[in-house]
Amino acid sequence: MTQAPPPRRKADRDEVFVEFTKSICPLCKTPVDAQVNIRDGKVYLRKRCREHGEFEALVYGDAEEYLSSARFNKPGTIPLTFQTEVRDGCPSDCGLCPEHKQHACLGIIEVNTGCNLDCPICFADSGHQSDGYSITHEQCERMLDVFVESEGEAEVVMFSGGEPTIHKHILDFIDLAQARPIRNVNLNTNGIRLATDRDFVAELGKRNEVPGRSVNVYLQFDGFEERTHLQIRGRDLRTFKQRALDNCAQAGLTVTLVAAVERGLNEHELGDIIEYGIDHPAVRSVAFQPVTHSGRHVEFDPLQRLTNPDVIRLINAQRPVWFQKGDFFPVPCCFPTCRSITYLLVDGQPGNR
C-alpha cells in the first residue's frame, strides 16, 4: 500500500501588510508605489523604482503605537486659500494645492542659506557657501501675506535658515510678522549671536512684550559632551549655549531647547537635557528631533534610523519616575505619527525631583 504524502502546509510571511501608499525613489525622486509593512514589532516602508530597484526603510520603531495613533487622527483643516493647482499630482503640485489634506500647522520662512556654522548633519546644506540666497524685505512681506491669506489668524510662524540671526533684516521681519494676525514668532537659531550680542537679544525681548504677540527662541541644544557638539555642529558650542540662554532669561525671552538626536551619539543625554531645561529660567519646552538624513547628512542605514517612539523609549528609560510611554500623545497636525507631546508639571520647589 502506497503511503500518502504528508499534507502540504502553507507558511505565513514574516511580515504583516498594513497599507499601500505613495513615495518617491530616493535616487531619481520619481513617484513610486509603496507598501507599509510590520515586521518584528516595527513599521517599514518598501518601494520599488523601475530604474533603481527596491528600497526599504524603517519608518516607525513601535508598530503598536503606530497603529493606535490612528485614534488621534481627525479631519484635516482646510486652508482658506490654495497656492497651486492640481496638475501633475503629489509631490509636484505642492504649494499648497487643493488636494492637500491639511492646513499649514507651522509656517516656516527660510530667510537665507548662509550660516555661521557648517554643521556636519545639516539637512539644508547651509554654511559659509558663496552662493545661495537671502530674502528681501519685499519677499518676506509677500510670504507673510500668502501665509495669512491661507491661515487667517495664524498661530505661529518660524523664521529659519541657514541661520536667520545673521540676516541683516531679521528684526524687521519679526516686526512684519507682528504687524499681521500672527500670534507667535519662533526664531530657529544656533544661538551664537544670542550669546555674543546682548543688544540684539534685548531687541528680541522688546518684541516679546508686544501685546497679543510673542517671540520664542527655538535654540539648537544637542547635549553636554564635547563629542556631541563636534559631530553634530562641527564646533564645541557649550559655552555659547549657556550664554545664549542666560541672555534670553535676562531679556525675558522664552526658549525651546531643540536637540538633534543621532543614534549612537547623544541618545544617552536626553534625560539630562530635560532636567537642564527644567532648571533654567528661560526654558519652557524641550523638543527632540531624530536627525534628518538629507542635505549634508545622507550616509546612513535606513533600516537602523532613530524614530519618534525610539526617542520616547529613551526618555522613559532615562527618567522613569517622570515619564512613561503612555504619557505621550500623538498630535494630529500634520499627522499623528509625525510627532508626540507630553507635559511635565513643575511645582517650583528647587531640588524636588
Secondary structure, 3 states (H helix, E strand, C coil): CCCCCCCCCCCCCCCEEEEEEEEECCCCCCEEEEEEEEECCEEEEEEEECCCEEEEEEEECCHHHHHHHHHHCCCCCCCCCCCCCCCCCCCCCCCCCCCCCCCCCCEEEECECECCCCCCCCCCCCECCCCCCECCHHHHHHHHHHHHHHHCCEEEEEEECCCHHHCCCHHHHHHHHHCCCEEEEEEEECCHHHHHCHHHHHHHHHHCCCCCCEEEEEEECCCCCHHHHHHHHCCCCHHHHHHHHHHHHHHCCEEEEEEEECCCCCHHHHHHHHHHHHHCCCEEEEEEEECCCCCCCCCCCCCCCCCHHHHHHHHHHHCCCCCCHHHCEECCCCCCCCCEECCCCCCCCCCCC
